[in-house]
């Protein structure tokens, strides 16, 4: 679906929240990586960017447990609510007098309804250009039919023509074997990090991307020296104190699956898409 249409629909939902709940001062939606999806018409984008940066820092310091879908920050001038809806994060800023449960219910219902509607009307992807290459226009077919038969036979029997065709065939690209890196396990938790996502050095991610060029690397296989393994989504480490130290940040949920704990060594290799 067109990104503008998607954002426009969600923006209307956010404006609707403010109309139903006058105590809502600001509201916006963003992704885990900080990408702004939509904001209400009264909140400048610069304000949203600053709020996301501040929110990310607060959540990392708060050490929020995995699996939490709603969190509230209270201040002297108002209340900030963050709710997780699928892979999106909905933020509402209200006055302290607002009915928090009512606002949260209205916001979640409106946004969830719009998201479900967008999924239903999402059009099928356009056909690949390769399909069009196999469909010749009518006048082209007619021209092929009008060619003398002997011309076709002569071309098929010409060695030079066969050599020309062979020269056009590209050799199959060789995909290098996925590198295996060793990392020391470090704990990580938080509202903005899904329980199936691990974090490693951004330098390692860049090396993998350079090695595989256009291939997507969004997941990694984490394996213990005892033979247990699992596939996880992959992100770069945000905390600078862990950069360059051979650390992999693994949520408690994944640690339990692998039966490992902080300080242990694991093997990690990229999953090539």
VOTISE-524707 format. One line per 8 residues: their letters; for each residue x, y, z of C-alpha. Coordinates in steps of 0.25 Angstrom, whole numbers, plus 5000, padded with zeros to 4 digits. Each point is the difference from the previous one (the first is absolute). Layout:
N
a> X Y Z | ...
END
This chain:
273
xxxxxxxx> 5000 5000 5000 | 5004 5014 4997 | 5008 5006 5012 | 4992 5013 4999 | 4987 4994 5000 | 5004 4991 5012 | 5005 5012 5008 | 4988 5009 4996
xxxxxxxx> 4990 4989 5005 | 5007 4999 5014 | 5002 5015 5001 | 4984 5001 4999 | 4999 4990 5011 | 5009 5008 5009 | 4992 5013 4997 | 4988 4992 5003
xxxxxxxx> 5006 4996 5014 | 5002 5015 5003 | 4985 5003 4996 | 4995 4989 5009 | 5009 5003 5011 | 5003 5015 5002 | 5010 4997 5011 | 5009 4994 4990
xxxxxxxx> 5011 5011 4996 | 5009 4992 4991 | 5000 4986 4993 | 5008 4993 4990 | 5005 4987 4995 | 5014 4995 4998 | 5008 4987 4997 | 5010 4993 5009
xxxxxxxx> 5011 5006 4992 | 4995 5014 5002 | 4993 5002 4986 | 4988 5009 5002 | 4988 4994 4994 | 4989 5011 5003 | 4998 5011 5009 | 4987 5009 5003
xxxxxxxx> 4999 5013 4992 | 5003 5008 5012 | 5014 4994 5004 | 5012 5005 4992 | 5009 4989 4994 | 5012 5006 5008 | 4992 4998 5013 | 4998 4986 4997
xxxxxxxx> 5014 4997 4996 | 5005 5006 5014 | 4989 4992 5007 | 5004 4987 4994 | 5015 5002 5003 | 4997 5004 5015 | 4990 4988 5001 | 5010 4990 4995
xxxxxxxx> 5010 5005 5010 | 4990 4999 5011 | 4996 4986 4997 | 5014 4995 4999 | 5003 5006 5014 | 4987 4995 5005 | 5003 4985 4997 | 4986 4997 4997
xxxxxxxx> 4997 4985 4999 | 4997 4993 4987 | 4986 4997 4996 | 4994 5013 5006 | 4990 5006 4990 | 4997 5013 5007 | 5008 5010 5009 | 4997 5013 5006
xxxxxxxx> 5010 5012 5004 | 4994 5010 5010 | 5005 5014 5001 | 4995 5013 5007 | 4995 5006 4987 | 4994 4987 4994 | 5000 4985 4997 | 5007 4993 4988
xxxxxxxx> 4994 4987 4996 | 5007 4990 4991 | 4993 4988 4994 | 5005 4989 4991 | 4991 4996 4989 | 5006 4989 4991 | 5013 5006 4996 | 4996 5014 5002
xxxxxxxx> 5001 5009 5013 | 4988 5010 5002 | 5003 5012 5009 | 4990 5009 5007 | 5003 5012 5008 | 4989 5004 5010 | 4997 5009 5011 | 5000 4994 5014
xxxxxxxx> 4985 5002 5001 | 4998 4991 4988 | 4993 4986 5002 | 5012 4991 4997 | 4992 4987 4998 | 4990 5007 4991 | 5011 5007 4991 | 5008 4987 4999
xxxxxxxx> 4988 4993 4996 | 4995 5010 4989 | 5014 5001 4995 | 5003 4985 4998 | 4986 4998 4994 | 5001 5011 4990 | 5014 4996 4996 | 4998 4985 5000
xxxxxxxx> 4987 5002 4991 | 5007 5008 4990 | 5012 4990 4999 | 4990 4989 4998 | 4993 5008 4989 | 5013 5003 4993 | 5004 4985 5000 | 4987 4996 4994
xxxxxxxx> 5001 5011 4988 | 5015 4998 4998 | 5001 4997 4985 | 5007 4988 4995 | 5015 5004 4996 | 5002 5004 4985 | 5005 4989 4991 | 5015 4998 4999
xxxxxxxx> 5006 5007 4987 | 5005 4986 4996 | 4985 4996 4997 | 4999 5011 4991 | 5012 4996 4992 | 4994 4986 4998 | 4987 5007 4994 | 5003 5005 4986
xxxxxxxx> 4991 5011 4994 | 4991 4996 4989 | 5008 5007 4988 | 5013 4993 5005 | 4993 4986 4999 | 4995 5004 4986 | 5014 5004 4996 | 5006 4986 5005
xxxxxxxx> 4989 4993 4992 | 5004 5008 4987 | 5014 4996 5000 | 5004 4989 4989 | 5002 4986 5006 | 5013 4999 4993 | 5006 5012 5008 | 4996 4993 5013
xxxxxxxx> 5007 4987 4996 | 5012 5007 4996 | 5002 5007 5013 | 4998 4988 5008 | 5011 4992 4992 | 5010 5012 5001 | 5012 4996 5010 | 5003 5015 5001
xxxxxxxx> 4985 5002 5005 | 5002 4989 5010 | 5013 5006 5005 | 4993 5014 5002 | 4989 4994 5008 | 5010 4993 5009 | 5007 5013 5002 | 4988 5006 5005
xxxxxxxx> 4997 4990 5011 | 5005 5006 5013 | 5007 4990 5010 | 4993 4997 5012 | 5004 5009 5012 | 5007 4993 5011 | 4995 5004 5014 | 5011 4999 5010
xxxxxxxx> 4998 4992 5012 | 4994 5007 5012 | 5011 5004 5010 | 4999 4996 5014 | 5003 5010 5011 | 5001 4997 5015 | 4994 5010 5010 | 4998 5001 5015
xxxxxxxx> 4986 5000 5005 | 4995 5013 5006 | 4986 5002 5006 | 4990 5009 4993 | 4986 5004 5003 | 4990 5011 4997 | 4987 5004 4994 | 5005 5003 4987
xxxxxxxx> 5008 4988 4997 | 4992 4987 4996 | 5003 4987 5008 | 5005 4994 4987 | 5010 5010 4996 | 5015 5001 5003 | 5010 5011 4999 | 5015 5000 4995
xxxxxxxx> 5010 5010 4996 | 4996 5008 4988 | 5014 4998 4994 | 4998 4985 4999 | 4986 5003 4993 | 5007 5009 4990 | 5011 4989 4997 | 4989 4990 4998
xxxxxxxx> 4992 5010 4991 | 5013 5003 4992 | 5003 4985 4998 | 4986 4997 4995 | 4997 5013 4993 | 4985 5000 4995 | 4996 4989 5009 | 4991 5003 5012
xxxxxxxx> 5006 4997 5014 | 4989 5001 5010 | 5002 4988 5009 | 5011 4992 5006 | 5001 4986 5005 | 5005 4999 5014 | 5007 4987 5005 | 5005 4996 5013
xxxxxxxx> 5013 4991 5001 | 4990 4989 5005 | 4993 4999 4987 | 4987 5008 5003 | 4997 5011 4990 | 4989 5009 4996 | 4997 5011 4989 | 4998 5014 5005
xxxxxxxx> 4997 5014 4994 | 5013 5009 4999 | 5002 5014 5005 | 5013 5008 5003 | 5004 5003 5014 | 4996 5014 5004 | 5008 5002 5013 | 5014 5005 4996
xxxxxxxx> 5006 4993 5013 | 4998 4986 4993 | 5005 5004 4986 | 5013 4993 4996 | 5000 4990 5012 | 4995 4988 4993 | 4986 5001 5007 | 4987 4994 4996
xxxxxxxx> 4988 5005 5007 | 4990 4989 5002 | 4986 5001 5006 | 4996 4991 5012 | 4990 4993 4991 | 5011 4995 4990 | 5010 4997 5011 | 4990 4991 5006
xxxxxxxx> 4998 4993 4987 | 5015 4998 4998 | 5002 4997 5015 | 5011 5010 5001 | 5003 5012 5010 | 5008 5013 5000 | 5015 4998 4998 | 4999 4987 4992
xxxxxxxx> 5005 4999 4985 | 4991 4998 4988 | 5003 4998 4985 | 4992 5009 4991 | 4999 5000 4985 | 4991 5009 4990 | 4988 4994 4994 | 5001 5004 4985
x> 4986 5004 4994
END
